[in-house]
Amino acid sequence: MAANYNNSAWFYDRASRLIYGKALICSQVYLLPFIPKNSKILIVGGGTGWILEKIAKIHPSGLKITYAEIAPKMMAISKKRNAGNNQVDFITGAVENVALDCDFDVVITPFLFDNFTEESFHKIFAHVHDALKLNGLWLNTDFRPTGKWWQKILLRSMFLFFRLICGIEAKKLPDIQAAFDKYDCRTIEQRSFFGDFILSAVYRKR
């Protein structure tokens, strides 16, 4: 059964700021300058869509964006965002069930993969990977525990909370880096945030 992120639409951004301060936002904004001009972009799991406004500040026009979000209430908020003069096609639904073009210059996956079991993660990862063209850039941000005790407590609490509120299936993080290695996506830039608990990385598909 798919998770119901509608339940968190009204408080998600505020709750994340309460716990992580500006770290979730800063970790995603860090990646945006890597977007080339006039790119065709796929954003998967954009939540409330604030990232569209941040992108528009860097590229006010010239982008063709496909924005996939599973929760209708999240999507309703996203559609109200100012994306500048960029073209945005909104798709409401699970990305693995969407027939995607295979010529995207950039893929953005912000805190997407922590929602899934290892099995589901690999299915979604492969589908998104196929949509990115050769030498395209994959901008990924997600949690990356480094063994610190407080990270374990925070991660466990986060999974429990979102299982109860949204019904996510995950109980632990999948091995995200191993998937990028398997699909020969080379890390070209990366930076950690929030005591190394969050990793933002730019990968190039080879």
C-alpha positions in Angstrom: 0.0 0.0 0.0 1.4 3.4 -1.0 2.2 5.9 1.7 -0.3 8.8 2.3 1.8 11.9 2.3 -1.3 14.0 2.3 -1.4 13.6 6.0 1.8 15.6 6.4 1.2 18.3 3.7 0.0 21.0 6.1 2.9 20.7 8.6 5.8 19.1 6.8 7.9 22.2 6.1 7.4 23.6 9.5 8.1 20.4 11.3 11.4 19.9 9.3 12.5 23.4 10.3 11.7 22.7 13.9 13.9 19.6 13.9 16.6 20.4 11.4 16.6 24.1 11.2 17.6 25.2 7.7 19.7 22.1 7.0 17.1 20.3 4.8 16.7 23.4 2.7 20.4 24.3 2.6 21.4 20.7 1.6 19.1 20.9 -1.4 19.8 24.5 -2.4 23.5 23.6 -2.5 22.9 21.3 -5.5 20.9 23.8 -7.6 23.9 25.8 -9.1 25.0 22.6 -10.8 21.9 22.7 -13.1 23.1 23.8 -16.6 21.2 26.4 -18.5 18.3 25.2 -20.7 18.2 21.8 -19.0 15.4 19.3 -19.1 14.9 18.3 -15.5 13.1 15.6 -13.6 12.2 16.3 -9.9 10.9 13.3 -8.0 9.2 13.7 -4.6 9.5 17.5 -4.5 7.0 17.8 -1.6 5.5 21.3 -1.3 7.4 22.6 -4.2 9.5 25.4 -2.6 12.5 24.0 -4.6 10.8 25.4 -7.8 11.1 28.9 -6.5 14.8 28.4 -5.6 15.5 27.0 -9.0 13.8 30.0 -10.6 16.1 32.4 -8.8 19.1 30.8 -10.5 17.3 30.0 -13.9 14.4 32.4 -14.3 13.6 30.8 -17.7 14.8 28.2 -20.2 14.2 25.1 -18.1 11.8 22.3 -18.9 10.8 20.7 -15.6 8.8 17.5 -15.0 7.7 17.6 -11.4 6.5 14.2 -10.0 4.9 14.1 -6.5 2.7 11.3 -5.2 0.5 13.3 -2.7 -2.3 15.4 -4.3 -2.2 17.9 -1.3 1.5 18.4 -1.7 1.0 18.9 -5.4 -1.7 21.5 -4.9 0.8 23.6 -2.8 3.5 23.0 -5.4 1.4 24.3 -8.3 1.0 27.7 -6.5 4.8 28.2 -6.5 6.4 30.8 -8.7 8.6 28.8 -11.1 9.5 31.9 -13.2 9.2 31.5 -16.9 10.3 27.9 -16.8 8.0 25.2 -18.2 6.7 22.9 -15.5 4.7 19.7 -16.2 3.1 18.4 -13.0 2.6 14.7 -12.5 0.7 13.4 -9.5 1.5 9.8 -8.9 4.1 7.3 -8.0 7.0 7.8 -10.3 7.6 4.1 -10.9 4.2 4.0 -12.5 4.8 6.9 -14.8 6.2 6.5 -18.3 9.1 8.9 -18.4 11.1 10.3 -21.3 14.7 9.0 -21.4 16.5 12.2 -22.2 16.5 14.2 -19.0 19.7 16.3 -18.5 19.2 16.5 -14.7 17.4 14.4 -12.2 16.7 15.7 -8.7 15.7 13.3 -5.9 15.4 15.3 -2.6 15.0 13.0 0.4 13.2 10.5 -1.7 14.8 7.1 -1.2 14.6 7.1 2.6 10.8 6.3 2.2 11.3 2.9 0.7 12.4 -0.7 1.6 15.5 -2.0 -0.2 13.4 -3.8 -2.8 11.2 -0.9 -3.6 14.1 1.5 -3.6 16.0 -0.5 -6.3 12.9 -0.6 -8.5 12.4 3.2 -8.3 16.1 3.9 -8.6 16.4 1.8 -11.8 13.3 3.6 -13.3 14.7 7.1 -12.6 18.2 6.1 -13.8 16.7 5.0 -17.1 15.2 8.5 -17.5 18.5 10.3 -17.2 20.6 10.5 -20.4 24.2 9.5 -20.6 26.5 12.0 -18.9 23.4 13.6 -17.3 23.6 14.9 -13.7 21.8 13.3 -10.8 21.4 15.6 -7.8 20.6 13.5 -4.7 20.1 14.6 -1.1 19.3 12.2 1.7 20.2 11.1 5.2 23.6 9.4 5.6 24.2 8.1 9.1 27.9 8.0 10.2 27.4 6.0 13.4 26.8 8.8 15.9 24.4 7.9 18.6 22.1 10.9 18.1 21.7 10.1 14.4 20.5 6.6 15.2 17.9 7.9 17.6 16.7 10.7 15.2 16.5 8.2 12.3 14.6 5.7 14.3 12.1 8.3 15.6 11.7 9.7 12.1 10.8 6.3 10.6 8.4 5.6 13.4 6.7 9.0 13.1 6.2 8.7 9.3 5.0 5.1 9.5 2.3 6.2 11.9 1.3 9.4 10.1 1.9 8.6 6.5 2.2 4.8 6.4 5.7 4.7 4.8 7.0 1.2 4.4 10.7 1.8 5.3 12.2 0.9 8.7 15.8 1.7 7.8 17.7 3.5 5.1 18.5 1.6 1.9 22.1 1.5 0.7 21.9 4.5 -1.6 25.5 4.9 -2.4 25.8 1.2 -3.4 23.1 1.8 -6.0 24.9 4.7 -7.5 28.1 2.6 -7.6 26.2 -0.3 -9.2 24.8 1.9 -12.0 28.2 3.5 -12.6 27.2 7.0 -11.5 30.3 8.9 -10.6 30.4 11.4 -7.7 31.7 14.7 -9.0 30.8 16.9 -6.0 29.4 16.4 -2.5 28.9 18.1 0.8 27.5 17.0 4.2 25.2 18.9 6.5 23.7 18.7 10.0 26.7 17.0 11.6 27.4 14.8 8.6 23.8 13.3 8.9 22.7 14.7 5.5 24.7 14.1 2.3 24.1 16.1 -0.9 25.9 14.8 -3.9 26.2 15.4 -7.6 26.6 12.3 -9.8 27.3 11.9 -13.4 25.8 9.0 -15.3 28.3 7.1 -17.3 
